[in-house]
Amino acid sequence: MLGTGSAFAKTYFNTNALIYTDSHTLMLDCGTTAHQSLHRLGKPLSDIDAVLISHIHADHVGGMEELAFRMKFAFGRKPLLFVPEPLAGPLWETSLKGGLLQDEFAALDDYFEVRLLQPGVRTELIPGLAAEPIRTAHIPNKISYSYVLNDDFFYSADLTFHPELLRALVEERGVRTIFHDCQLKPPGAVHTTLKELESLPLHIRERIRLMHYDDTKPQYEGKTGVMTFVEQHERYRF
């Protein structure tokens, strides 16, 4: 995990991740603190083969401009960019165009090898890693996706409480591990709260790890039952 903090956390980096297969490294979201986190870990940006985007808030895409410029002008290559098709236009037009637009560079594919994903369709991104984008509610009128990875791991990105989805993932699809965003204190206007997650049946809660939390996290350690915290700069296997 490059970070596990909320958009406004100061103690923890933005909730972004590196996913390793035997031969490739993919970054899941590239937020404002992603490059600082990579530097802290001693992880060269040139090691990143691909990027997967969930939505266009700055804590998830705020580092994309630096990524694009450094990959193009320092390393002379275009990394793979996986993005759900409905999100590709907004990613360029409302997030990246202002900083990346130049005379000869006027689109996402001038900086990235763009691969459009279809919502609800499982696609192999890199050898050993498949992803299915699931559109989930976050901010009204903002497109946002969560991901099922390799069929049995669910990564929520940011979403409001959706118990029916979690039940279906576990009971019908056999998802074994859930990394879920968690707002520690209510109300949960645009994120799922800890109290809401605590209302889930035990067989679902025991599969949940909590991420995207604020700086009050130490006050809750040891008080979240079977749902434990995802920790930044830790590596997890799935």
C-alpha positions in Angstrom: 0.0 0.0 0.0 1.5 3.3 -1.1 -0.9 4.9 1.4 -4.0 4.3 3.4 -5.3 7.7 4.3 -8.3 9.8 3.4 -8.1 12.7 1.1 -7.4 15.1 3.9 -5.3 12.9 6.2 -1.9 14.4 7.0 -0.4 11.4 8.9 -1.0 8.9 6.1 -0.5 9.0 2.4 -3.4 8.9 -0.1 -5.0 5.5 -0.5 -3.1 4.2 -3.5 -1.5 0.8 -4.1 1.1 -1.0 -6.1 0.1 -4.5 -7.3 2.9 -6.9 -8.2 2.7 -9.9 -10.4 5.6 -12.1 -11.3 6.6 -9.9 -14.2 4.9 -6.5 -13.8 4.0 -3.7 -11.4 0.7 -1.8 -11.7 -0.2 1.3 -9.7 -3.9 1.4 -8.6 -4.6 5.1 -8.5 -1.9 7.8 -8.5 -2.9 10.5 -6.0 -1.2 13.7 -4.8 1.1 11.9 -2.4 1.9 8.9 -4.6 5.4 10.2 -5.7 6.4 11.2 -2.2 5.4 7.7 -1.1 7.3 6.0 -3.9 10.4 8.1 -2.9 10.0 7.1 0.8 9.9 3.5 -0.2 12.9 3.8 -2.6 10.7 2.6 -5.5 11.8 4.1 -8.8 8.9 5.5 -11.0 10.5 3.7 -13.9 9.5 0.4 -12.4 5.8 1.2 -12.9 4.5 -0.6 -16.0 0.8 0.3 -15.8 -1.8 2.4 -14.0 -5.4 1.7 -13.1 -7.7 4.5 -12.2 -10.9 4.4 -10.0 -12.1 8.0 -10.2 -10.8 11.6 -10.7 -10.5 13.1 -7.2 -7.0 14.4 -6.5 -6.2 11.8 -3.9 -6.6 9.3 -6.7 -5.3 11.1 -9.7 -3.4 14.1 -8.4 0.0 12.6 -9.2 -0.9 11.7 -12.8 0.6 14.8 -14.3 4.0 14.1 -12.8 3.7 10.5 -13.9 2.9 11.5 -17.5 5.7 14.1 -17.8 8.4 12.0 -16.2 7.5 8.8 -18.1 7.5 10.7 -21.4 10.5 13.0 -21.0 12.7 11.3 -18.4 12.1 7.7 -19.4 10.9 8.0 -23.0 8.0 5.7 -22.8 4.2 5.5 -22.4 3.0 3.4 -19.5 -0.2 1.4 -19.9 -3.2 3.3 -18.6 -6.3 1.2 -17.8 -9.4 3.2 -17.3 -13.1 2.4 -17.6 -14.4 3.8 -20.8 -16.9 6.3 -19.3 -14.1 7.7 -17.1 -11.6 8.3 -19.9 -13.1 11.6 -21.2 -13.5 13.2 -17.7 -10.0 12.1 -16.7 -8.5 14.1 -19.6 -10.9 17.0 -19.9 -11.5 17.8 -16.3 -8.3 16.6 -14.5 -5.3 16.3 -16.7 -5.7 18.6 -19.8 -4.9 21.8 -18.0 -1.4 20.7 -17.1 -0.6 18.2 -19.9 -1.9 20.0 -23.0 0.9 21.2 -25.3 0.9 21.9 -29.1 1.9 18.3 -30.0 0.4 16.6 -27.0 -3.3 17.0 -26.8 -4.9 13.7 -25.6 -4.4 10.9 -23.1 -2.9 8.6 -25.7 -0.1 11.1 -26.3 1.2 10.2 -22.8 -0.2 6.7 -22.2 -1.0 3.5 -23.9 -4.7 3.8 -23.1 -6.7 0.6 -22.6 -10.4 1.2 -22.1 -12.2 -1.2 -19.7 -15.9 -2.0 -19.9 -17.8 -1.8 -16.7 -18.8 -5.2 -15.4 -16.4 -7.0 -17.7 -13.5 -9.0 -16.4 -10.3 -8.1 -18.3 -6.7 -9.4 -17.9 -4.6 -6.2 -17.4 -1.2 -7.7 -17.1 -0.1 -11.3 -16.9 -1.4 -12.6 -13.5 -3.8 -9.7 -12.8 -7.4 -9.5 -14.0 -9.8 -6.7 -13.0 -13.5 -6.1 -13.3 -14.7 -2.5 -12.8 -17.9 -2.1 -10.8 -19.5 1.3 -10.9 -20.2 2.4 -7.3 -21.8 5.5 -5.8 -19.5 8.1 -4.3 -20.1 11.8 -5.1 -23.4 12.5 -6.9 -22.8 13.0 -10.6 -19.2 11.8 -10.4 -18.2 8.6 -12.1 -16.5 6.2 -9.7 -15.4 2.5 -9.9 -14.5 -0.2 -7.4 -12.6 -3.3 -8.6 -12.8 -7.1 -8.2 -9.3 -8.3 -8.7 -8.5 -11.9 -9.7 -12.1 -12.8 -8.9 -11.7 -13.0 -5.1 -10.4 -9.6 -3.9 -12.5 -6.5 -3.8 -11.0 -3.0 -3.6 -13.6 -0.4 -2.9 -11.8 2.8 -3.9 -14.4 5.3 -2.5 -18.1 4.5 -2.1 -21.2 5.0 0.0 -22.5 2.0 2.0 -23.7 -0.7 -0.3 -24.5 -3.8 1.9 -26.2 -5.6 -1.0 -23.1 -5.4 -3.1 -20.9 -6.7 -0.3 -23.3 -9.6 0.4 -23.4 -10.6 -3.3 -19.6 -10.4 -3.6 -19.1 -12.7 -0.7 -22.1 -15.0 -0.9 -22.6 -15.4 -4.6 -19.1 -14.7 -6.0 -16.9 -16.1 -3.3 -14.8 -12.9 -2.7 -12.5 -13.7 0.2 -10.8 -10.4 0.9 -12.3 -6.8 0.9 -10.2 -3.7 1.3 -12.9 -1.1 2.1 -12.8 2.6 2.5 -13.9 3.6 6.0 -14.9 7.0 7.4 -14.3 6.6 11.1 -16.8 9.1 12.3 -20.3 9.7 10.9 -22.0 11.1 8.9 -21.0 9.1 5.8 -22.3 11.4 3.1 -19.8 10.1 0.4 -18.0 7.3 2.2 -18.9 4.2 4.2 -18.7 4.7 7.9 -17.2 2.4 10.5 -20.6 2.1 12.1 -22.2 1.0 8.8 -19.6 -1.6 8.3 -20.1 -2.9 11.9 -23.7 -3.5 11.0 -22.8 -6.2 8.5 -23.0 -9.9 9.3 -19.9 -11.5 10.9 -19.1 -13.7 7.8 -18.8 -10.5 5.8 -17.0 -8.4 8.4 -14.3 -11.0 8.9 -13.2 -10.5 5.3 -12.9 -6.7 5.5 -9.8 -4.7 6.1 -10.2 -0.9 6.6 -8.5 1.8 4.5 -8.9 5.4 3.5 -9.2 6.5 7.1 -8.4 9.8 8.8 -5.7 10.9 11.3 -7.8 9.7 14.3 -7.1 6.1 13.3 -4.9 5.4 16.5 -8.0 6.1 18.6 -9.8 3.2 17.0 -7.0 0.6 16.9 -8.1 -2.5 18.7 -11.8 -1.3 18.7 -12.9 -2.5 15.3 -13.5 -6.1 16.1 -12.6 -8.6 13.3 -12.1 -5.8 10.8 -8.5 -4.7 11.1 -6.7 -1.7 9.5 -4.8 -1.9 6.2 -1.4 -0.3 6.9 0.6 2.0 4.6 3.8 0.6 3.2 2.8 -2.9 4.0 2.6 -5.6 1.4 -0.4 -7.9 1.3 -1.0 -11.1 -0.8 -4.1 -12.1 -2.6 
